């Protein structure tokens, strides 16, 4: 998402290194300072020292600054699910993908935390996030069916995986200590499996 | 939702039995015929032989015709989770609640199917449904914490339960055969438990 790109800036009249990264940084600062709704693309471009035209070369709108990475995350999760060895059970294939996604999000920890703070402050962004997660579950269910998992097990396993992903991320985001995200993802998975497996204690 | 209420209708100049039920029926017919967005409250009232003022005595807006029952469903699910015997495991308490909710929705099968058809045809209603389901998971997690279940197990179990509820309902809605909804809910629960419990086959 913050690839080192070179962009020619019309206002500054020179080529700018990593224009996308600077626009993203400026946008996040403004979303946190003023709120997402109150921030305009013109303000983001000004803060980044670039033009609106440059902004629209990288982002469709100001919301995409927050959701562009979600597509990369979905691709990683689907590919990791598909790549798991054939002998791996469905929940373990999904689990391995979630732990890998945790590592990716931890590599961009600062952005991941800021993004969640911005989203938590805005109901319309929360709705957008729910839609993205529903679409993620649909994609993971399709990846499981490709592995030969039948319905409804594929959809149920994918939904459970998304619940684990959300839960692990939320615990990481809320924790004051610097916990390890892949470890929290694995722990949430283990806890889901324990709580759904529990049989009654007859005694 | 379709309680037998008596309402005085200003246009007809007489008391109308079950005005709410007639408004709901008229609204569903119009949503299916013309689409949700294209239907106005004035048209709903006209179709029901009532006034707009009567409509607004029962519903805040035309969307509430579809979502008023969701609060009753949430209450039923939370109360059933709370009412499960103390020895019941978290997933079984949630499971019993989901099966009870399935029985309630089957009692109003025609409305339940029509409602889902209307929602499936409209992205903004689907978003609303996702928000309602997220709020349902939050309420079920709180009910489990009241039972002494700790976090993150409570949230994970609640999310898994909502996934089962959606899955069971979707299977029932899509089935051409007249399957029994409580049975499908139980089957989806069993399949979730089986797929998340599965350990690798070493052979």
Interface residues (C-beta under 8 A of the other chain):
Chain A: X87 X88 X89 X90 X91 X92 X126 X127 X130 X131 X134 X149 X152 X153 X155 X156 X157 X159 X160 X163 X164 X166 X167 X171 X188 X191 X192 X193 X194 X195 X196 X197 X198 X199 X200 X201 X202
Chain B: X87 X88 X89 X90 X91 X92 X127 X130 X131 X134 X149 X152 X153 X155 X156 X157 X159 X160 X163 X164 X166 X167 X171 X188 X191 X192 X193 X194 X195 X196 X197 X198 X199 X200 X201 X202
